[in-house]
């Protein structure tokens, strides 16, 4: 027998034993990274590869990019094919960053100042048409997607700007091609991640992170017309002190995995803080814990549909909602068109199997689940 599979199964069951319980078959799909530019284009991808930067070794660098109108239309077409016991469509909680670096202004400043552009402007700059935001709003109105807050940008601003000022060669080369997100798994530079927005190298950065969170939440409300009630930290890394700032600005629920990664700064170490579904923190916020995964662009050598169905079955066995992690990278075609099209076939298969196996399934967004838990534990 495969001992690794036995161990993984035991861990999954053990984790699902703890936390809030329900007899309802609730499905939540949480999807991170919307609004962020990762790989700008296939042309830039090829430039990186020709320069010896192994972007082909990282799925996010190989497939992920800013969503297009066609990406959203294709995703929505799949979601409309399914309904739950109440007649509601599957809804994806799309966790958005509000902005991307404004490369031109940063360069004009001599890399002394950081500037950003809103993701709605990025849509206009990167799309062959200008209606991506309009299509997004149609999906929101139909209940197919429900945007929530992932940060002001998917970028550790202080760390990236220091690297640009130090003229790190790969970082500068990527910058010239409007790319900031070269993974640490493939870079030749001795550096930490640019993508972990709320990681830090110095304790003093905590105040910067608080300001970034507040500014981003304000932008979110202006763009979408409502406050984000949930937050998910990029790379699952955040300082616990930020939770108070989030609470003061209307965030009632924190999305995440079974462990929070809390950074400790200079020595590059971090600690894992266990989280449990439905637990209340000191600020009255409730943790929402992902316990299922549908990541076909990231999951090598497994059947992503069968694996996710197993995750859901374990969750339901222990009377838990199934909170499925499914990042944007799975639904993007700008770099490789087949990436989106193939994965949407798999998504359709997954949703079909879910609705056939569990006749009383309920599709919820993250806020609806949070409110359901709060009503049960607080009243």
Phi and psi in degrees as a GROMACS rama.xvg file:
@    title "Ramachandran Plot"
@    xaxis  label "Phi"
@    yaxis  label "Psi"
@TYPE xy
-80.0102  108.422  UNK-2
-64.7708  -31.8194  UNK-3
-64.7705  -40.2646  UNK-4
-67.4399  -38.9176  UNK-5
-63.3676  -44.411  UNK-6
-63.6437  -44.5703  UNK-7
-62.5112  -41.1134  UNK-8
-65.0177  -41.6768  UNK-9
-63.564  -42.2398  UNK-10
-64.8813  -41.7031  UNK-11
-63.2821  -43.2183  UNK-12
-66.0702  -41.6798  UNK-13
-62.274  -43.851  UNK-14
-65.848  -36.9387  UNK-15
-75.4873  -13.0295  UNK-16
-69.5865  -24.086  UNK-17
-101.542  150.942  UNK-18
101.035  -173.718  UNK-19
-60.2327  145.052  UNK-20
-123.458  152.511  UNK-21
-153.999  148.803  UNK-22
-87.1369  -7.47572  UNK-23
-79.2201  148.357  UNK-24
-93.4989  83.2886  UNK-25
-96.8396  131.637  UNK-26
-117.274  125.473  UNK-27
-122.756  132.538  UNK-28
-112.911  118.443  UNK-29
-111.25  129.442  UNK-30
-132.047  117.219  UNK-31
-93.0719  163.521  UNK-32
89.6455  5.18859  UNK-33
-64.9353  140.873  UNK-34
92.1058  -16.3919  UNK-35
-91.9159  142.122  UNK-36
-85.2816  127.664  UNK-37
-108.503  -87.6995  UNK-38
-92.8086  117.772  UNK-39
-62.826  -36.4891  UNK-40
-166.217  167.784  UNK-41
-65.0953  -33.2144  UNK-42
-61.9896  -44.7726  UNK-43
-66.9845  -40.3156  UNK-44
-54.4574  -47.4678  UNK-45
-64.8587  -37.7634  UNK-46
-62.1553  -43.6305  UNK-47
-61.7696  -45.6352  UNK-48
-64.4121  -42.0284  UNK-49
-66.2919  -24.4791  UNK-50
-86.32  3.07559  UNK-51
88.4527  9.24215  UNK-52
-91.8822  113.863  UNK-53
-79.1153  64.4745  UNK-54
-63.4737  -20.0731  UNK-55
-70.9428  -12.286  UNK-56
-92.2035  -1.06741  UNK-57
-124.896  119.611  UNK-58
-57.4991  -37.5244  UNK-59
-66.2541  -39.6406  UNK-60
-73.6354  -24.0064  UNK-61
-83.6214  -32.6725  UNK-62
-124.084  -26.2931  UNK-63
-88.336  139.473  UNK-64
-161.697  176.325  UNK-65
-61.7369  135.465  UNK-66
-65.4976  149.51  UNK-67
-112.05  168.837  UNK-68
-56.2084  -44.5466  UNK-69
-63.9075  -37.3016  UNK-70
-60.8073  -45.242  UNK-71
-67.1905  -44.787  UNK-72
-58.6385  -44.6782  UNK-73
-64.9349  -41.451  UNK-74
-64.5412  -46.0232  UNK-75
-62.7321  -36.1429  UNK-76
-60.5924  -36.7249  UNK-77
-70.1747  -46.6608  UNK-78
-61.7533  -33.9087  UNK-79
-67.5267  -12.7235  UNK-80
-81.4398  -4.46807  UNK-81
-133.753  148.707  UNK-82
-141.613  160.798  UNK-83
-99.3948  -167.212  UNK-84
-65.3186  -18.7486  UNK-85
-98.9032  1.63278  UNK-86
84.7165  11.5639  UNK-87
-89.2065  145.018  UNK-88
-71.1428  156.879  UNK-89
-59.0974  133.696  UNK-90
-117.841  133.454  UNK-91
-101.639  122.216  UNK-92
-75.508  101.69  UNK-93
-90.9964  108.629  UNK-94
-85.6921  113.339  UNK-95
-102.206  143.058  UNK-96
-94.2376  150.288  UNK-97
-88.1603  -17.0773  UNK-98
-154.616  166.546  UNK-99
-131.957  159.606  UNK-100
-59.6614  142.883  UNK-101
-92.9303  91.4022  UNK-102
-59.4551  -39.7423  UNK-103
-63.7531  -47.0297  UNK-104
-67.596  -37.9879  UNK-105
-62.539  -44.014  UNK-106
-65.9915  -41.5184  UNK-107
-60.0725  -31.3127  UNK-108
-78.2725  -0.398481  UNK-109
72.1616  27.3073  UNK-110
64.7619  22.0733  UNK-111
-89.8774  -28.1738  UNK-112
-125.921  145.522  UNK-113
-97.2178  136.205  UNK-114
-132.878  151.106  UNK-115
-132.359  161.081  UNK-116
-119.826  145.609  UNK-117
-66.4515  151.377  UNK-118
-62.8302  -25.1814  UNK-119
-65.9298  -31.7664  UNK-120
-73.3387  -37.7592  UNK-121
-59.9911  -39.9027  UNK-122
-53.0111  -46.477  UNK-123
-66.6567  -36.0276  UNK-124
-75.8043  -26.9324  UNK-125
-108.322  -10.8241  UNK-126
-95.9087  147.708  UNK-127
-72.2314  -17.8034  UNK-128
-133.933  171.978  UNK-129
-110.58  19.0183  UNK-130
-106.228  16.9934  UNK-131
-58.6845  -44.0031  UNK-132
-65.9568  -37.1066  UNK-133
-64.2182  -42.7064  UNK-134
-64.6122  -40.5506  UNK-135
-56.551  -46.1445  UNK-136
-65.9302  -31.6782  UNK-137
-63.2186  -42.5653  UNK-138
-63.9672  -37.009  UNK-139
-64.1962  -45.3227  UNK-140
-62.1979  -33.8662  UNK-141
-82.664  -7.10342  UNK-142
78.289  24.4915  UNK-143
-88.9283  -32.6429  UNK-144
-135.196  154.306  UNK-145
-139.993  97.0909  UNK-146
-62.4197  140.93  UNK-147
-138.344  177.471  UNK-148
-95.2169  124.854  UNK-149
-112.229  -5.64123  UNK-150
133.95  168.25  UNK-151
-68.1784  -43.5916  UNK-152
-148.327  163.548  UNK-153
-91.7626  59.6252  UNK-154
-154.857  133.453  UNK-155
-83.8795  94.6472  UNK-156
-59.2365  -49.7979  UNK-157
-59.9547  -44.7277  UNK-158
-65.6025  -43.8424  UNK-159
-67.1466  -44.0755  UNK-160
-64.291  -38.892  UNK-161
-62.9685  -40.1179  UNK-162
-65.6714  -38.4946  UNK-163
-65.0912  -41.0405  UNK-164
-66.7622  -30.7133  UNK-165
-82.7056  -3.54639  UNK-166
60.1228  42.5266  UNK-167
-60.6906  127.848  UNK-168
-60.7798  -49.0051  UNK-169
-65.61  -40.343  UNK-170
-62.9737  -43.4935  UNK-171
-68.1263  -40.5913  UNK-172
-61.9201  -44.0472  UNK-173
-63.4536  -41.6507  UNK-174
-57.2633  -44.0474  UNK-175
-61.4923  -18.6657  UNK-176
-108.898  20.2479  UNK-177
58.8214  41.8849  UNK-178
-128.621  131.232  UNK-179
-118.97  -14.6618  UNK-180
-99.5179  50.749  UNK-181
-77.8547  122.74  UNK-182
-65.9806  148.493  UNK-183
-66.7679  -19.5457  UNK-184
-71.1883  -16.4608  UNK-185
-123.306  -9.36679  UNK-186
-75.4769  151.362  UNK-187
-92.626  -5.74444  UNK-188
-82.823  142.881  UNK-189
-86.3082  88.0541  UNK-190
-150.57  170.258  UNK-191
-97.9802  173.821  UNK-192
-66.9644  136.856  UNK-193
-84.3627  -13.6905  UNK-194
-89.8922  -18.9236  UNK-195
-83.1507  90.4947  UNK-196
-60.2109  -31.4998  UNK-197
-112.831  17.6413  UNK-198
-76.1996  165.636  UNK-199
-150.783  156.878  UNK-200
-107.804  -13.9489  UNK-201
-146.653  135.849  UNK-202
-54.5707  -29.4942  UNK-203
-64.4467  -17.7546  UNK-204
-70.9697  -14.1571  UNK-205
-55.8779  -42.7292  UNK-206
-65.9362  -37.2798  UNK-207
-61.0118  -42.3983  UNK-208
-65.8324  -37.2302  UNK-209
-62.0487  -43.6356  UNK-210
-65.0229  -40.7453  UNK-211
-62.0764  -43.869  UNK-212
-60.6912  -47.7417  UNK-213
-64.1219  -44.8922  UNK-214
-62.2306  -43.7389  UNK-215
-63.6235  -40.7458  UNK-216
-64.5261  -37.1006  UNK-217
-65.2452  -42.2336  UNK-218
-63.077  -42.6589  UNK-219
-54.7532  -48.5976  UNK-220
-63.2815  -38.0219  UNK-221
-68.0507  -36.7048  UNK-222
-77.1903  -45.1807  UNK-223
-97.8336  -13.863  UNK-224
84.1767  8.90169  UNK-225
-151.866  160.853  UNK-226
-80.0732  143.417  UNK-227
-78.0155  125.989  UNK-228
-93.8451  -7.9406  UNK-229
-126.233  163.507  UNK-230
-144.758  141.131  UNK-231
-131.91  122.662  UNK-232
-75.8148  139.79  UNK-233
-62.9523  135.486  UNK-234
62.2742  13.7992  UNK-235
61.41  26.4741  UNK-236
-112.755  122.872  UNK-237
-160.158  152.773  UNK-238
-81.5475  138.498  UNK-239
-59.2168  -30.2496  UNK-240
-60.3446  -22.9191  UNK-241
-70.7594  -19.8986  UNK-242
-63.9566  -33.9786  UNK-243
-65.9109  -42.381  UNK-244
-61.8473  -42.8731  UNK-245
-61.1944  -43.9809  UNK-246
-63.3298  -40.5419  UNK-247
-64.921  -18.3764  UNK-248
-113.743  25.329  UNK-249
94.1556  4.30552  UNK-250
-86.2146  116.191  UNK-251
-102.144  -15.9742  UNK-252
-137.419  141.036  UNK-253
-119.029  116.599  UNK-254
-78.8089  151.679  UNK-255
174.682  -170.922  UNK-256
-98.0369  -171.09  UNK-257
-67.1214  -18.9204  UNK-258
-131.297  136.647  UNK-259
-84.0937  136.97  UNK-260
-96.0416  111.35  UNK-261
-103.446  119.011  UNK-262
-74.1726  156.033  UNK-263
-125.345  5.66776  UNK-264
95.7352  -126.473  UNK-265
-53.4604  -42.9032  UNK-266
-81.4652  7.5806  UNK-267
64.1572  13.5478  UNK-268
-93.782  167.717  UNK-269
-152.687  165.026  UNK-270
-124.279  150.753  UNK-271
-97.8579  127.812  UNK-272
-112.228  112.345  UNK-273
-60.4845  140.032  UNK-274
-124.685  147.836  UNK-275
-127.647  139.964  UNK-276
-56.1286  127.694  UNK-277
86.4699  -2.09751  UNK-278
-71.7313  137.846  UNK-279
-93.0745  133.825  UNK-280
-92.1898  -172.83  UNK-281
-67.704  -12.6063  UNK-282
-109.122  12.7255  UNK-283
78.7272  11.0786  UNK-284
-85.721  148.157  UNK-285
-110.414  135.736  UNK-286
-87.2533  133.167  UNK-287
-110.033  119.417  UNK-288
-110.89  122.526  UNK-289
-71.5306  129.479  UNK-290
-131.47  13.2129  UNK-291
-147.661  154.442  UNK-292
-140.492  127.58  UNK-293
-127.602  93.2758  UNK-294
-134.195  64.6512  UNK-295
-58.5628  -29.2749  UNK-296
-74.2833  -16.4495  UNK-297
-110.631  -21.7955  UNK-298
-94.0618  103.86  UNK-299
-89.0083  142.755  UNK-300
64.3499  25.543  UNK-301
-137.041  162.675  UNK-302
-88.1511  106.486  UNK-303
-63.8841  -30.5051  UNK-304
-70.0288  -48.976  UNK-305
-62.4405  -40.9073  UNK-306
-63.2118  -42.8505  UNK-307
-68.78  -40.0115  UNK-308
-61.0399  -36.7543  UNK-309
-66.0276  -42.9054  UNK-310
-58.4121  -44.0873  UNK-311
-64.616  -42.5246  UNK-312
-61.0294  -41.6082  UNK-313
-64.8625  -42.825  UNK-314
-58.8031  -48.0176  UNK-315
-67.4771  -32.8459  UNK-316
-59.4048  -35.2248  UNK-317
-100.432  19.2337  UNK-318
58.092  46.3052  UNK-319
-117.332  149.849  UNK-320
-67.085  152.7  UNK-321
-95.4572  112.634  UNK-322
-104.838  106.43  UNK-323
-94.5162  125.71  UNK-324
-85.7172  125.99  UNK-325
-150.4  91.3436  UNK-326
-65.3775  157.793  UNK-327
-54.3037  -33.7601  UNK-328
-50.4803  -28.6736  UNK-329
-70.4163  -16.3519  UNK-330
-121.23  21.7572  UNK-331
-113.805  139.878  UNK-332
-121.969  0.285347  UNK-333
-61.4951  -35.8196  UNK-334
-91.2842  -49.8241  UNK-335
-132.585  107.517  UNK-336
-58.604  -39.4312  UNK-337
-63.27  -22.3873  UNK-338
-59.2979  -50.9636  UNK-339
-67.2153  -48.3131  UNK-340
-63.4286  -42.725  UNK-341
-66.6194  -42.4442  UNK-342
-70.7111  -29.4051  UNK-343
-68.1746  -32.6646  UNK-344
-61.909  -42.1325  UNK-345
-67.454  -39.8317  UNK-346
-61.604  -43.2026  UNK-347
-60.5855  -41.9242  UNK-348
-63.5695  -42.0002  UNK-349
-62.5383  -48.4751  UNK-350
-64.3817  -35.2206  UNK-351
-64.1819  -45.3538  UNK-352
-65.9027  -38.0504  UNK-353
-61.9689  -49.7263  UNK-354
-70.7325  -25.6897  UNK-355
-78.0512  -38.8846  UNK-356
-78.7301  -38.0357  UNK-357
-119.431  95.6439  UNK-358
-66.4567  -24.6212  UNK-359
-102.962  27.4148  UNK-360
-63.5985  144.896  UNK-361
-124.524  124.69  UNK-362
-92.1289  128.206  UNK-363
-132.777  155.924  UNK-364
-88.9035  173.845  UNK-365
-64.2733  -37.5385  UNK-366
-67.5178  -40.6529  UNK-367
-62.3572  -41.6421  UNK-368
-63.9759  -45.1715  UNK-369
-57.4189  -44.1188  UNK-370
-65.3627  -36.2588  UNK-371
-63.6643  -43.7483  UNK-372
-65.1669  -44.7927  UNK-373
-61.3722  -42.711  UNK-374
-60.8977  -34.1258  UNK-375
-77.769  -40.7477  UNK-376
-94.2782  -22.2736  UNK-377
-109.232  -39.982  UNK-378
